[in-house]
Amino acid sequence: MQENYIELVKKINNGKILTYSILTFGCQLNENDSEKIAGMLEEMGYVKIDDYKKADLVVFNTCCVRENAEEKLFGKIGEIKKIKEKRDVCLAIGGCMMQEEKMLKKMKESYPFVNVIFGTHTLQNLPENIYKAISKNQKVKDVIDIDGEIYEDLPIKRNSNFKASVTIMYGCNNFCTYCIVPYVRGRERSRNPEKILEEIKNLANDGYKEITLLGQNVNSYKGNEKIRNFADLLNEVCKIDGIEKVDFISPHPKDFTDDVIDVIANNKKISRIIHLPLQSGNTKVLKEMNRKYTKEQFLELAEKMKSKIDGLVLSTDIIVGFPGETDEEFEDTLDVVRKVNFEQIFMFIYSKRDGTVAAKREDQVPENIKHKRFDKLKELYESKVDENNEKYIGTVQELLIESLSRYNDNTYEGRTKTNKVVIIEKSKDYKIGDVVTVKITENHKWYLKGEIL
């Protein structure tokens, strides 16, 4: 059905040079959705430009995990409103934020000029919705509350020609008390493993070398009788010729089973930095977050992973200032950070999300205390960066060259299998997308320098 609408819009656009621009807010799952949006738009005859203020069709793909995402979106919508007053622009807004009832009400009352609103479960209907908006001047709202189906083989326009993300499942069943995701992304739905492997094999045939498997809770993946679970799928992905690096985000500690650890230990293709979200280091706070593990269980898991997986380092997420968190409970988080020695920490100040259990609590932590704790965590993490970097000096690393360096046009920038940024001299002997062997020579805190061997 959607192929028909793609062709109808293509006919309308025939002979015109119409442009599109997508602004993506949020996580890599949103980025992957935006690649699918881009794929559909290009099949409809639109041409991508980076400056959304000059585009004929603008898509905002939203996130609702942090409160400031709303403020940012409203500012962008206001900019498009001014542009629409001067020329014809089709504005479509989709993603997680559009699954929230309060946001839909806000859009209807304050932004009636938006042409298309679509949710996380109706992305595949975008060609039909665009057709109605541009051919019939309809205001389209296409949002459903039920869990969406999994649609395979949607057109996709990748942002890179050597690294790609592949969504293996959608939704989440965990209902962490601070998180809105299960309410806007729905319950867990896993893709057919054969379809996933087919997509990755096609990517390998097209020259892609790095694959990131995506899911809200990626290691809770459920397959079929042949490829039963995440460990089986991960093992099969590593067998695909041409793929040199495999990563995955975001796992949940409760689903980090021994078979997954064994697969990582036995496959050198898999990234040697594993993201293991902590959120809090205090058992009482973890229980109130509904995280389903204790401080001690997390530390035991981290130690088991490090003992079994050669060269492993860990990254994590931490929320500071969860409702009711005391200074003593926050100190438990700092204690875990010291003991695990995370290579990377993504730190967040707790943000109330309407509709979640935690948002209803009356014991919200004052903003000034949240920020003091955040600064303390940041200071602890940064005090360990140089120490962690020094262990790389003199080591030999495989490096995927990703881009020209942001520091110097005469150098390239790449990442090791532990996600360390390494700068190397530019040369005609290698190019962006190549995998090279380097010796690490210098530590510059936020990046390393290396020499090609």
N, C-alpha and C positions, 0 to 999 in steps of 0.2 A: 504493500500500500504506500509506504513512504517513498519508494522509488518513483511512483507516479507524481508525487508532489515535488520531488527533486527535479524531475523533468519539466513540470509546469513552471516552476520558478526559473529554471534555466531558460525556458522559452521567453519568459517575461524579460529576463536580463540579457537576452541575445542581442548583440550589437552594441551593448553598453559596457563601459568600464566602471563597474560598481565595486566598491571596496568594503572590507569588513575589518573589525578590530575586536579582540577579546581581552578583557581584563579579568584575570583570575585571582580570587582571594582564597587563602587557605592552603590546604595540604596537597600532597602529591596525587591523591585520588582526584581532587578537583582539577589539577593540572592534566591528568589523564582524560578526564571528562572533556576538558577544553580542547584537547587534541581531536576528540571525536566530533565536537561541535565544529571545529575548523574543517575537518574532513567533509562533513555534510555541506557546509557553506561553500567550499570550493567546488564541490560537485554541482552546486546550484549556480555556479558562474561568478561567485564573488572572488575578489583578489585581496590578499592580506596586506594591510599596512600597519605599522606600529603606532602611529598617532591616532588614537581613537577620536580626537576632536575633528579629524578630517574625514572620518569614515562615513559611508552611506548606511552601514548597518553596524551597530555596536551591541556586543553581548557582555554583560557582567555576570560572571559565574561566582556566586557568593559562598561565604563561609559564615557559620554562626558560633564558632567555638569561643572567640574572644569578643568582648563588648566593643572594642574600638573598630572592629570590622563594620559595624553598623554605621558609625560616624563617618568612616571613610566612604562607604557606599553612598550615603546620602549626599555627601559632598560631590561625588562624581555624577550622580543623577542631576544635581543642580546645574552642573556644567553642561550636561547634554540638553537640559531644558532650554538654556539660553541659545544653544546652537539650533535647536528645533524651531525656535522662534524666527530664525533667519533662513533656514533651508530644511528640506525634507530629510529626516533621519529616522531610521527604524531602530528602536531601542528594545532589546530583549534582556530580561533579567531572570536568571535561574539559579539553581543550586540549593544548598542546605537552608539558607535563610528564608527562601520562599516556601519552605515547608512549615514555618512557624505561623500560627494563626494571627498573632499580634502583628507580624510583619505584613501579612496579606491585607489586613485591615488598614495598616499604615499606608501601604501602596495605593489602595483604593481611594483613601481619603485625601492623601497629600500629593500623590503622583499619578493622576489619572491619564497623563499623556504617555505613559509607558505602553508600548505596543503589544509586547508579549511577556507573560510571566509563566515560567515553567518550573517544575519541581525536580527533585532528585530521581523520581520514578518515571518521569515522562520526557527525559532528554531525547529519546529516540523519535519523538513526535515533532521535533523542531521544524523539519521541512514543511509539514502541514500547517503548523502554527505561523511560520513565516509567510507562507502562501496566503493564508487568510488575512494576515496583517497588511501585506503590500498590494494584494489584488482586490480585496473587499473592504479595506480600511476598518477591519474589525479589531477590537481590543480583545486579546486572547488571554485567558487564564487557564492553564492546563496543569493543575496540581491535584494529586490524589493522595489520600492518607494511608491506603493499604500498601503493603510491601510490593514493590515493583517486580516485574519479571526480569530475567536476564536476557538481553538481546545480543546475539552474536553477529559478527561480521558487519558492524557499523563502519562506515568510511572513517578513516583516521589520517590526520596530517601530523606527523611527528615533528617535535621541536628540534630533534637532533638526528643525524644520520649515522651515529655509531653507538648511542646508548638510548634505551627505551624502557619505559615502565609498562608492566602488564598487570592489569587488575585480575586477581584470581577469585575474589569473593567480595560481596557487598554486605553492608549492614553490621550490626553488633548486638549480641545478646547479654552483654555484661551489666549494663545499667549502673555504671559508676555514678555516684550520687551528684557529682559536679558536672556531668557530661550530658550534652543535649543530643549527641550523635545518634543513639538508638531511636530517638523520637523523630529525627529528620531523615535518616538513612535507612531506617527499618531494621528488621531482624536479619540474621545471617543467612545469606544465600550464596552457595558456592557454584562456580562455573564448572562445566564439564571438563575433566582433566585433558581429554583428547583435544578439545578445542584450544585449551591453553597451550599445549605442546605444539599444536599446529601453528598457532600464532608466533611462538618463539622460533620454531624452525624456519618459518617464512622470514622473520627478522634476521636470523643468521644468514640465510641465503642472500639477503639484501645487504649484507656487510655489517650488521650490528654486532657489537662485541660485548656490550654490557647490558644486563637485564636486571631490573628491579621488580620483584613481585610485590603487589600491593593488596592490602586489605585493611579494614578497620581493626581487625584482630586476625592477622594473616595466618598465624599458626593454629587457628581453630578450623582451618580448611577441612572440608569433608568431600571426598571424591566418590569413587565407585568400587566395585569388587576388585578391580585390577590395580588401581591407584587409589588407595584407601584414604590417605590422610596427607598432611603437609610434608611429613618426612618422605613419603613415597614420591610426591610431586617434586620436591626439591631434588631428590636423587635423579629423577628422570630428566629434569631440566639440565643438570650438570653433564648429562651424556650427549647433549646436542653439540655437534661439531660446529666450530666457529664462535661459539659463546665462550668468552674468556673470563668473565667476571659475573657472578650472580650475587645479588643482594636482595633483602626483603625488609619491608616495614608495613605496619608496625606490629610486632608480636606482643603477646601478653605473658607475663611470667608464669601464670597458672597453667598455660598450655605448652610450656617449654619442656617437653617430655624427653626422656633419655634417647628415644629413637631419632629425634630431631638433632640433638647434640651429637650423636654418633655420625649422622649424615654430614654435618658440618665438619667434624673432625676428619672424615675420610675423603673430603672433596676440596682440593686446593683452589678450585674455581670460586668457592663461596667466600664472600667478603670476610676479612678477619676483624672487622668491627661489627659487633652485633648490638642493635638497639634494644635495651632492656628497661622499659619504663618503670621507674621506682615510684614517682609521685610524692610519696612521703616515706621517711625512715622510721616512723613511729607506729607500732602495732595498733594502738587505739585509733589513731587517725586513719590508718589503712582500713580498719574495720568499718569506720564511719563513711569512708569513701566507697565501700563495697568492693575492695580490690581483691579479696579472697586469698591473701597470703599475709604472713607476718614479717616483721623485720628479720627475724632469725631465718625464716624460710628463704627470703630473698638473698641474704648473705650466703646461705648454703648453696643456693642455685648458682650464684655468681662464682663461687669458689669451685664448684663442680665443673662449670663450663670452662673456666680458665685452666683447670688441671687436665681436661680431656682434649681441648682444642689448642693446638700449637699456635703460638703467636697471637692469641685472641686479646683484643681490648674491647671495652664496653662503652657505649654511650647511653644516655638516659634522659627522661623527662622528670622534672620536679616542679610541683606546685607549692608555692609559698603562701601561707596565710589562709589555709582552708578553715572554714568556720569552726571555732572552738579551739583551734590549735594554740597551745601555750608555748612559752619560751622553752620550757624543758622538753616538750615534744618536738619542737623544731631542732633542738640540739641533737636529737636522735637522727634526724635527717643529715646533719653535718657529720655525725659519727659514721653513717653508712658511706657518705661521700669519701671520707678519709680512708676507710677500710677497702672499698672497692677500687678507688682511684680511677674514676671514669675518665676516658679520653676526651669525651665531649659531654656537655650538659646543656640541655635546652630548658631554660628556667622561665617559669611563668608565675606572675602574681595572680592569685585566685580572683576570678571574675564571675560574678553571679550570672547565671543563665536561667531566665524565666522558664518554668516547667520542670526544673530539676529539683530533687529532694533538698540538696544543700542550699539552694536559693531561698528556701522557706525558713531556714534556721534563723533564730534571733541572735545567736552568739557570733555574729560576723566580726572578723578581726578588723580593727581600725586601719585605715589606709596608711597612716604613718608607720605603724608597726610592720605592716606587710612590706613596705619599702625598705625599712631597716634590715629586716630578715633577708630580703632579696639581695641587698648590698653585701651582707655578710656571706651569703652563699657564693655570690659572684667573686668576692675577694678570695675565698677559700679555693674555688676552682682555678682562678687565674694564678694563684700561688704555685699550682702544680703543673702549669703548662710547660714551662721551661724544663722542668725535671722529666716530664714525659717525653719531650722532644729529644732530649740529650741521648736517650737510649737508641735513637735511630741513627745517630752519627756513626759513620763507618759501615752501616749495614747496606746490603744489596736489596733493592726493591723493584718489583714490577710496577710500571707507571702507565696509566692510560692518559695520553695527552688529550686534554679537553678543549683548550682555547689558547689564544694569545694571553700572555700574562697581564693582569690588571696593573702590575707594577712597572712593566717595561715592554715596549713593543718588540724588542729584540730577543725576548725570551718567551718560552711556552710555559703553560701551567697544566699540571695534571694531578691525579690523585693515586695514592697507593691503595692496596687492598684493606688498609686500616683507615682510609679516608683522609690521610694527611695530604695537605696541599704541598706540592713540590714544584719549584721553579727550575727549569733547565734552559740552557742556551738554545736559541733558534738555529736550525740547520736545514739544508736542503735534503739531508739524508733521512729525515723523518718528518711527519706532518700530523696535524690534528686528527685524532681517531686512531693513531698508531699505539700499540703497546710496546714499550721499550724497557730495557733493564738499566737501572741507574744505581749509582753509589751515592748515599746521602753524605754531604760534606759540611753543611752549615745549618745552624738553628737560628731562625729569625722570629721566634715565638709564635707568630700566627701563620708562618709558612716555613718550609725547609728549602734548602738548595741542594741540587744533585748534579752529578756528571754522568753522561751516557757511557756505558761500558761497551 
